[in-house]
């Protein structure tokens, strides 16, 4: 029998076996062995793992105690002379580390180093050990930051660095004004800065630290505003009126073309600009004033008072003490009421005679017109500019006609200006019945001043008699003393360089006051007379006999004592 075979019968599949290359087996074996070794090393190595540092301090391979000693030794030099630089908007501040680092705990720092590679699951621990070898095994330094010290350091920095916008400034030279652009305001988060610096110091990271800031808009340069403050006449040096010694420097006069300055500044994008100016030097410089300050007596005036009138003398002394030492710089105006103040009992003033509405009354501060009048006499002779002055309603005994100056707080004042080129000081004192006013300053010429008063009219007082039914005929009693009135002109006679000119100082009018006298009205009693006995007249002769007795009159008049005083 013949056997047939199928024409397209499929061949039998061959059986294949996956073979791992020998090299890969070797690598795998080595890796497994290394892993076993690394695991054993990780769990059995007794010291700080290789490559571990504490900050910049290397403690690789050291025992914990040796690492602590190493940290103790090397940490102090790290911060002793180190500082942290903090940059805030183009300005750098330095904080000495020793001022803000309280201490370094070497033992704890060593424990932190020892802990690297010893926390987490086995794979994490082995990974930490491997990365430490490649320089990524930095442990945390156990440093304690002095929080109060750091807060103070930052507070000092913030006081300077935290700023509001700064307006443009300028410097005046001889022929150029330099305008400096303004600056923006600077703000920053102080709490965030404190946290960041605390971390840096704790890690001994002394790299510069730049603070993130917020800036407010920079003020624009306003040429017109600058012109208002800069353009002006020269101002001479003056003296500080509080201490009478410190010299306030002079200021030159400055002029510049405003339109030209606007063109130079333009859009204001530059940091500074130079503007041409013209300067004028003042009459008196600081050096000149220092040499000549209060060098000369300009004028002195003396009046007299009765010190036995204690109330009035007290008032004169109080007013004089208030005035004494007053300094007037050139152009300053003196106000008597402003300097002396209100005359009240609370301020020590006592009642004394004063003119009030044409009458003599006692009021607090009576007598303070004597210092004002004495000062006016000195002011006339110093040729200072009088801006307010009033004469008394009646004449006063302590000054010549036309040289008095009455004052009444809130109503009448005595004012004058220092019209000289130098400061003037008022010296006022009362002693031994003399009221002395001295003006000291600086003479710039040989000028002398005297006064002359011209009486234009005289107003003689009348005598007014009033009846007094309590006095006898022929008796009188003075009620109001008479005062002569005047209309006057007072002139300053100014002599300078051998030439004398006369200038009207004031026109004054003093009222008259009529004399008032009371006269008695009671008629004297007539004595009774008895008729003589009648006698028989001789026949053929005529004659008279008899006489009348007369009574003589007597007068008892009170002495006339001038009544009057001044405030």
C-alpha positions as CSV (number, residue, x, y, z in Angstrom):
1,X,0.0,0.0,0.0
2,X,1.3,3.4,-1.0
3,X,1.2,6.2,1.7
4,X,0.4,9.8,0.7
5,X,1.7,12.9,2.3
6,X,-0.4,16.2,2.4
7,X,1.1,18.7,0.0
8,X,1.1,21.8,2.2
9,X,1.5,20.3,5.7
10,X,2.9,22.9,8.2
11,X,6.4,22.3,9.7
12,X,6.7,21.7,13.4
13,X,7.6,24.8,15.6
14,X,11.1,24.9,17.2
15,X,11.3,25.4,21.0
16,X,13.5,28.5,22.0
17,X,15.1,29.4,25.5
18,X,15.7,33.2,26.7
19,X,19.3,33.5,27.6
20,X,20.6,36.5,29.8
21,X,24.0,37.8,28.6
22,X,26.8,36.9,30.9
23,X,27.9,40.6,31.3
24,X,24.5,41.6,32.5
25,X,24.5,38.8,35.0
26,X,27.8,40.0,36.3
27,X,26.7,43.7,36.6
28,X,23.5,42.6,38.3
29,X,25.5,40.5,40.7
30,X,27.9,43.3,41.5
31,X,25.0,45.8,42.0
32,X,23.3,43.4,44.3
33,X,26.5,42.9,46.2
34,X,27.1,46.7,46.4
35,X,23.5,47.2,47.6
36,X,24.1,44.7,50.3
37,X,27.3,46.3,51.2
38,X,25.7,49.8,51.1
39,X,22.9,48.6,53.2
40,X,25.3,47.1,55.7
41,X,27.4,50.3,55.6
42,X,24.4,52.4,56.2
43,X,23.2,50.5,59.1
44,X,26.6,49.6,60.6
45,X,28.9,52.6,60.0
46,X,29.4,54.2,63.5
47,X,30.5,57.8,62.6
48,X,29.2,60.7,60.6
49,X,28.9,59.6,57.0
50,X,31.5,60.7,54.5
51,X,30.8,64.0,52.7
52,X,28.6,65.4,55.5
53,X,29.2,69.0,56.5
54,X,27.6,71.3,59.0
55,X,27.3,74.6,57.2
56,X,30.8,75.1,55.9
57,X,32.4,72.9,58.5
58,X,33.5,69.4,57.3
59,X,32.8,66.6,59.8
60,X,33.0,63.7,57.4
61,X,33.9,60.4,59.1
62,X,34.1,61.9,62.6
63,X,32.5,60.5,65.6
64,X,29.8,62.6,67.2
65,X,32.1,63.8,69.9
66,X,34.9,64.6,67.5
67,X,32.4,66.4,65.2
68,X,31.2,68.5,68.1
69,X,34.8,69.4,68.9
70,X,35.4,70.3,65.3
71,X,32.3,72.5,65.2
72,X,33.2,74.2,68.4
73,X,36.6,75.0,67.1
74,X,35.7,76.2,63.7
75,X,32.4,78.0,64.2
76,X,33.7,81.0,66.2
77,X,36.1,82.2,63.5
78,X,33.4,81.9,61.0
79,X,31.2,84.6,62.5
80,X,33.6,86.6,64.7
81,X,34.5,89.1,62.0
82,X,31.8,88.1,59.5
83,X,28.8,90.2,58.6
84,X,25.7,89.9,56.5
85,X,25.3,92.6,53.8
86,X,21.7,93.7,53.2
87,X,21.0,95.7,50.0
88,X,17.9,97.8,49.9
89,X,17.4,99.9,46.8
90,X,21.0,100.6,45.9
91,X,22.1,101.1,49.5
92,X,24.0,98.3,51.3
93,X,23.9,97.9,55.1
94,X,26.1,95.5,57.1
95,X,25.0,93.6,60.1
96,X,27.9,92.1,62.2
97,X,27.0,88.5,62.9
98,X,28.5,88.6,66.4
99,X,25.8,91.2,67.3
100,X,22.9,89.0,66.3
101,X,24.2,85.4,66.9
102,X,23.5,84.3,70.5
103,X,25.4,81.0,70.4
104,X,26.2,77.8,68.5
105,X,25.3,74.4,70.0
106,X,28.2,72.2,68.9
107,X,26.8,69.0,70.4
108,X,23.4,69.4,68.7
109,X,25.0,70.4,65.5
110,X,27.1,67.2,65.6
111,X,23.9,65.2,66.2
112,X,22.4,66.8,63.2
113,X,25.4,65.7,61.1
114,X,25.2,62.2,62.5
115,X,21.5,62.0,61.6
116,X,22.2,62.4,57.9
117,X,21.6,58.9,56.3
118,X,19.9,57.6,59.5
119,X,16.3,58.7,59.1
120,X,13.5,57.3,56.8
121,X,13.2,53.9,55.1
122,X,16.2,51.9,54.0
123,X,16.2,53.2,50.5
124,X,15.9,56.8,51.6
125,X,18.7,56.3,54.1
126,X,21.0,54.8,51.5
127,X,20.1,57.6,49.1
128,X,21.2,60.2,51.7
129,X,24.4,58.4,52.3
130,X,25.2,58.3,48.5
131,X,24.3,61.9,47.9
132,X,26.4,63.0,50.9
133,X,29.4,61.6,49.2
134,X,28.7,63.8,46.2
135,X,28.6,67.0,48.2
136,X,24.9,67.2,49.1
137,X,25.1,66.1,52.7
138,X,24.8,69.4,54.5
139,X,23.4,69.2,58.0
140,X,21.8,72.0,59.9
141,X,24.0,74.1,62.2
142,X,22.3,74.4,65.6
143,X,22.7,78.2,66.0
144,X,20.5,80.4,68.1
145,X,19.9,83.9,66.7
146,X,19.5,86.8,69.1
147,X,16.1,87.9,68.1
148,X,16.2,91.2,70.0
149,X,19.6,92.0,68.6
150,X,18.4,91.3,65.1
151,X,15.2,93.3,65.6
152,X,17.3,96.3,66.7
153,X,19.7,96.0,63.8
154,X,16.8,95.8,61.3
155,X,15.0,98.7,63.1
156,X,18.1,100.9,62.6
157,X,18.2,99.9,59.0
158,X,14.5,100.5,58.4
159,X,14.7,103.9,60.0
160,X,17.0,104.9,57.2
161,X,15.9,102.7,54.4
162,X,12.1,103.0,54.7
163,X,11.6,106.4,53.2
164,X,8.9,108.6,51.8
165,X,9.5,110.1,48.4
166,X,12.3,112.7,48.5
167,X,11.7,116.0,46.8
168,X,14.4,117.3,44.4
169,X,17.2,119.3,46.0
170,X,19.6,121.9,44.8
171,X,23.0,123.3,45.6
172,X,23.9,127.0,45.0
173,X,27.4,127.7,43.6
174,X,29.0,130.9,42.6
175,X,27.6,130.9,39.1
176,X,25.8,127.6,38.8
177,X,22.8,125.9,40.6
178,X,22.9,122.1,40.5
179,X,19.5,120.6,40.7
180,X,19.4,117.0,41.9
181,X,16.5,114.7,41.0
182,X,14.2,113.4,43.7
183,X,14.1,109.9,44.9
184,X,11.2,107.4,45.1
185,X,9.8,106.3,48.4
186,X,11.1,102.8,49.5
187,X,8.9,100.3,51.3
188,X,9.6,96.6,52.2
189,X,8.3,93.8,54.4
190,X,10.4,94.0,57.6
191,X,8.9,90.8,59.0
192,X,9.9,88.8,55.9
193,X,13.4,90.3,55.9
194,X,13.8,89.3,59.6
195,X,12.7,85.7,58.8
196,X,15.1,85.5,55.9
197,X,18.1,86.9,57.8
198,X,17.3,84.6,60.8
199,X,17.6,81.6,58.5
200,X,20.8,82.8,56.8
201,X,22.5,83.5,60.1
202,X,21.4,80.2,61.6
203,X,22.9,78.4,58.6
204,X,26.0,80.6,58.6
205,X,25.1,81.7,55.2
206,X,26.9,85.1,54.9
207,X,26.2,85.7,51.2
208,X,24.8,89.2,50.4
209,X,21.0,89.5,50.7
210,X,19.0,91.8,48.5
211,X,15.6,92.9,49.9
212,X,12.6,93.0,47.6
213,X,11.3,96.6,47.7
214,X,8.3,98.5,46.5
215,X,9.0,102.0,45.1
216,X,6.6,104.9,45.1
217,X,6.7,107.6,42.4
218,X,9.7,109.9,42.2
219,X,8.6,113.6,42.7
220,X,9.1,115.6,39.5
221,X,11.4,118.6,39.3
222,X,9.3,121.8,39.5
223,X,11.4,124.7,38.3
224,X,8.8,127.3,39.3
225,X,8.7,125.9,42.8
226,X,12.5,126.0,43.0
227,X,12.5,129.6,41.7
228,X,10.1,130.6,44.5
229,X,12.5,129.4,47.1
230,X,15.8,130.3,45.5
231,X,15.4,133.6,43.7
232,X,15.7,136.5,46.2
233,X,17.8,139.3,47.6
234,X,20.9,138.6,49.6
235,X,20.4,138.0,53.3
236,X,23.2,139.0,55.8
237,X,24.4,136.8,58.5
238,X,22.5,137.1,61.7
239,X,22.8,135.9,65.3
240,X,20.7,133.2,67.1
241,X,18.4,135.3,69.3
242,X,18.0,132.5,71.9
243,X,21.7,132.4,72.9
244,X,22.9,135.6,71.4
245,X,26.2,134.0,70.3
246,X,25.6,131.5,67.5
247,X,26.1,133.0,64.1
248,X,23.5,132.1,61.4
249,X,25.4,132.2,58.0
250,X,24.6,134.6,55.3
251,X,22.7,133.7,52.1
252,X,23.7,135.2,48.7
253,X,21.1,136.8,46.5
254,X,20.2,134.5,43.6
255,X,18.7,135.2,40.2
256,X,18.2,132.9,37.2
257,X,16.3,132.6,33.9
258,X,13.3,130.4,34.7
259,X,12.5,129.6,31.1
260,X,16.1,128.6,30.5
261,X,16.0,126.4,33.5
262,X,12.8,124.7,32.3
263,X,14.6,123.9,29.0
264,X,17.6,122.5,30.8
265,X,15.6,120.2,33.0
266,X,13.4,119.0,30.1
267,X,11.6,115.8,30.9
268,X,13.6,115.3,34.2
269,X,15.0,111.9,33.4
270,X,18.6,112.7,34.4
271,X,20.0,112.7,38.0
272,X,21.2,116.2,38.0
273,X,21.2,119.5,36.0
274,X,23.3,122.6,36.0
275,X,21.5,125.9,35.7
276,X,23.4,129.2,35.2
277,X,22.7,131.8,38.0
278,X,23.8,135.2,39.1
279,X,24.7,135.7,42.8
280,X,25.0,138.8,44.9
281,X,26.8,138.7,48.2
282,X,25.2,140.2,51.3
283,X,26.5,143.2,53.2
284,X,27.4,141.2,56.3
285,X,29.1,137.8,56.2
286,X,29.4,135.4,59.1
287,X,33.1,136.2,59.5
288,X,32.3,139.9,59.6
289,X,29.5,139.6,62.1
290,X,31.6,137.3,64.4
291,X,34.2,140.1,64.6
292,X,31.8,143.0,65.1
293,X,28.8,141.5,67.0
294,X,27.6,143.9,69.8
295,X,30.8,145.8,69.6
296,X,29.5,149.3,70.1
297,X,27.1,151.3,72.3
298,X,24.6,152.9,69.9
299,X,22.8,155.0,72.5
300,X,21.9,155.2,76.2
301,X,19.1,157.0,78.0
302,X,18.6,157.5,81.8
303,X,15.5,158.5,83.7
304,X,14.9,158.7,87.4
305,X,12.2,157.3,89.7
306,X,11.3,157.4,93.4
307,X,12.2,153.9,94.8
308,X,10.2,154.6,97.9
309,X,7.1,154.1,95.7
310,X,7.5,150.3,96.0
311,X,4.5,149.3,93.9
312,X,5.5,151.4,91.0
313,X,9.2,150.4,91.3
314,X,8.2,146.7,91.3
315,X,6.4,147.2,88.0
316,X,9.3,149.1,86.5
317,X,11.7,146.3,87.5
318,X,9.4,143.5,86.0
319,X,9.1,145.3,82.7
320,X,12.8,146.0,82.6
321,X,13.7,142.4,83.3
322,X,11.4,141.2,80.4
323,X,13.1,143.6,78.0
324,X,16.7,143.1,79.1
325,X,18.7,141.0,76.6
326,X,16.2,141.2,73.8
327,X,18.0,140.9,70.4
328,X,16.8,142.3,67.1
329,X,18.4,141.1,63.9
330,X,18.3,143.5,61.0
331,X,14.7,144.2,59.9
332,X,13.2,142.8,63.1
333,X,10.5,144.8,64.8
334,X,10.3,145.2,68.6
335,X,6.9,145.3,70.3
336,X,6.9,146.6,73.9
337,X,3.6,144.9,74.7
338,X,4.7,141.7,72.9
339,X,7.9,141.4,74.9
340,X,6.7,142.7,78.3
341,X,3.3,140.9,78.1
342,X,0.1,141.6,79.9
343,X,0.5,143.4,83.2
344,X,-1.6,141.2,85.6
345,X,-1.5,140.4,89.3
346,X,-0.7,136.8,88.4
347,X,2.5,137.9,86.8
348,X,3.6,139.9,89.8
349,X,2.4,143.4,88.8
350,X,1.0,145.7,91.5
351,X,-1.5,148.6,91.4
352,X,0.1,152.0,90.9
353,X,-0.8,155.4,89.4
354,X,-1.6,155.4,85.7
355,X,-3.3,157.7,83.2
356,X,-6.6,156.1,82.1
357,X,-9.0,158.1,80.0
358,X,-7.5,161.4,81.1
359,X,-7.7,160.4,84.8
360,X,-5.2,159.3,87.3
361,X,-6.1,155.9,88.7
362,X,-4.4,152.9,90.3
363,X,-4.1,149.9,88.0
364,X,-1.9,146.8,87.8
365,X,1.3,147.7,86.0
366,X,1.2,151.4,86.7
367,X,4.6,152.8,86.0
368,X,5.6,150.5,83.0
369,X,5.5,153.6,80.7
370,X,8.8,154.7,82.3
371,X,10.8,151.8,80.7
372,X,9.0,152.3,77.4
373,X,9.7,156.1,77.5
374,X,13.3,155.6,78.5
375,X,13.7,153.1,75.7
376,X,12.1,155.5,73.2
377,X,14.7,158.1,74.2
378,X,17.5,155.7,73.4
379,X,15.9,154.6,70.2
380,X,15.7,158.3,69.0
381,X,19.4,158.7,69.7
382,X,20.3,155.4,68.0
383,X,18.4,156.6,64.9
384,X,16.3,153.4,64.8
385,X,13.0,153.4,62.9
386,X,10.0,154.0,65.1
387,X,6.9,152.4,63.7
388,X,4.4,153.0,66.6
389,X,4.5,155.5,69.4
390,X,2.0,157.6,71.4
391,X,2.6,160.4,73.8
392,X,0.9,160.5,77.2
393,X,-2.4,162.4,77.6
394,X,-0.6,164.7,80.1
395,X,3.1,165.5,80.5
396,X,5.3,163.3,82.6
397,X,8.1,164.4,84.9
398,X,10.7,161.8,83.9
399,X,11.3,162.6,80.2
400,X,11.6,165.9,78.2
401,X,8.6,167.0,76.2
402,X,8.2,164.9,73.1
403,X,10.3,162.0,74.3
404,X,7.8,159.9,76.2
405,X,6.1,156.7,74.9
406,X,2.9,155.6,76.6
407,X,1.7,152.0,76.4
408,X,-1.6,150.2,77.2
409,X,-1.8,146.5,76.7
410,X,-4.2,145.6,73.9
411,X,-4.5,149.2,72.8
412,X,-1.4,151.3,72.6
413,X,2.0,149.9,71.8
414,X,5.6,151.1,71.3
415,X,7.3,149.5,68.3
416,X,10.5,150.1,66.4
417,X,12.6,148.3,63.8
418,X,16.3,147.5,63.7
419,X,17.2,149.4,60.5
420,X,20.9,148.9,60.9
421,X,23.0,146.2,59.1
422,X,23.9,144.4,62.3
423,X,22.0,142.8,65.3
424,X,21.0,145.1,68.1
425,X,20.7,144.1,71.8
426,X,18.6,146.0,74.4
427,X,20.1,146.2,77.9
428,X,17.6,147.4,80.6
429,X,18.2,147.8,84.3
430,X,16.9,149.8,87.2
431,X,19.1,150.5,90.2
432,X,19.5,153.3,92.7
433,X,16.5,155.2,91.3
434,X,17.9,155.2,87.8
435,X,16.2,153.6,84.8
436,X,18.9,152.9,82.2
437,X,18.3,151.7,78.7
438,X,21.3,150.9,76.5
439,X,21.3,149.8,72.9
440,X,24.4,147.9,71.8
441,X,25.2,147.0,68.2
442,X,27.7,147.9,65.5
443,X,28.5,151.4,64.4
444,X,29.3,151.8,60.7
445,X,29.9,155.5,60.7
446,X,30.7,158.5,63.0
447,X,27.0,159.5,63.1
448,X,25.7,161.1,66.3
449,X,22.1,162.0,67.1
450,X,20.7,164.7,69.5
451,X,17.1,165.9,70.0
452,X,15.4,169.2,69.9
453,X,11.8,169.9,70.9
454,X,9.9,172.9,69.7
455,X,6.8,174.0,71.7
456,X,4.2,175.2,69.2
457,X,1.4,176.0,71.7
458,X,1.0,176.2,75.5
459,X,-2.3,175.4,77.1
460,X,-2.5,177.0,80.5
461,X,-4.8,175.4,83.0
462,X,-7.7,177.4,84.5
463,X,-8.7,177.4,88.1
464,X,-12.2,176.2,88.7
465,X,-13.8,176.9,92.0
466,X,-16.4,174.7,93.5
467,X,-18.4,175.4,96.7
468,X,-18.0,173.3,99.8
469,X,-20.7,174.0,102.3
470,X,-18.6,172.3,105.0
471,X,-15.9,174.9,105.0
472,X,-16.0,178.5,106.1
473,X,-15.6,181.4,103.8
474,X,-11.9,182.0,103.1
475,X,-11.0,178.3,103.5
476,X,-10.0,176.3,100.3
477,X,-9.2,172.7,99.5
478,X,-7.3,171.5,96.4
479,X,-9.2,168.7,94.5
480,X,-7.3,168.5,91.2
481,X,-4.0,170.0,90.5
482,X,-3.5,171.9,87.3
483,X,-1.3,170.6,84.5
484,X,-0.1,172.7,81.6
485,X,-0.7,171.3,78.1
486,X,1.5,171.6,75.1
487,X,1.6,171.1,71.4
488,X,5.2,170.1,70.3
489,X,7.4,168.9,67.5
490,X,10.5,166.9,68.3
491,X,13.4,166.7,65.9
492,X,16.4,164.4,65.5
493,X,19.5,166.4,64.8
494,X,21.8,163.9,62.9
495,X,25.4,164.8,62.4
496,X,27.5,162.6,60.1
497,X,30.7,163.4,58.2
498,X,30.6,166.9,59.6
499,X,27.1,167.7,58.2
500,X,24.0,168.1,60.4
501,X,20.5,167.4,59.2
502,X,17.3,167.7,61.1
503,X,14.5,165.2,60.8
504,X,11.0,165.3,62.4
505,X,10.7,162.5,65.0
506,X,7.2,163.2,66.2
507,X,4.4,165.6,66.8
508,X,2.9,165.5,70.3
509,X,0.0,167.1,72.0
510,X,-0.4,167.0,75.8
511,X,-3.7,168.1,77.2
512,X,-4.1,170.7,79.9
513,X,-5.8,169.9,83.1
514,X,-7.7,172.6,84.9
515,X,-7.1,173.2,88.6
516,X,-10.1,172.4,90.7
517,X,-10.4,174.1,94.1
518,X,-13.2,173.8,96.7
519,X,-14.0,177.1,98.6
520,X,-15.9,177.4,101.8
521,X,-19.3,179.0,101.9
522,X,-20.1,179.3,105.6
523,X,-20.2,182.9,106.7
524,X,-18.5,183.6,110.0
525,X,-20.7,184.5,112.9
526,X,-20.9,188.3,113.8
527,X,-20.1,189.1,117.4
528,X,-23.0,190.5,119.5
529,X,-22.5,194.2,120.6
530,X,-24.2,195.8,123.7
531,X,-25.5,199.3,123.5
532,X,-23.7,201.7,126.0
533,X,-25.9,203.3,128.7
534,X,-27.5,206.5,127.6
535,X,-26.0,209.7,129.1
536,X,-27.3,213.1,129.0
537,X,-25.8,215.1,126.3
538,X,-24.4,218.4,127.2
539,X,-26.6,221.0,126.1
540,X,-25.5,223.1,123.2
541,X,-22.6,220.6,122.1
542,X,-22.9,217.6,119.5
543,X,-20.7,214.4,119.6
544,X,-20.5,210.7,118.7
545,X,-19.2,208.0,120.7
546,X,-18.9,204.4,119.7
547,X,-16.8,201.8,117.7
548,X,-17.4,198.6,115.8
549,X,-15.4,195.5,116.5
550,X,-14.2,193.6,113.5
551,X,-13.4,189.8,113.3
552,X,-10.3,188.8,111.4
553,X,-10.6,185.8,108.8
554,X,-8.3,182.8,108.7
555,X,-7.5,180.3,105.9
556,X,-6.4,176.7,106.1
557,X,-5.7,175.5,102.6
558,X,-4.4,172.1,101.8
559,X,-1.0,172.2,100.1
560,X,-1.1,171.7,96.3
561,X,0.6,168.5,95.5
562,X,0.8,167.7,91.8
563,X,-1.2,164.6,91.0
564,X,-0.2,162.5,88.1
565,X,1.8,159.5,87.0
566,X,2.1,157.3,83.9
567,X,1.5,153.8,83.1
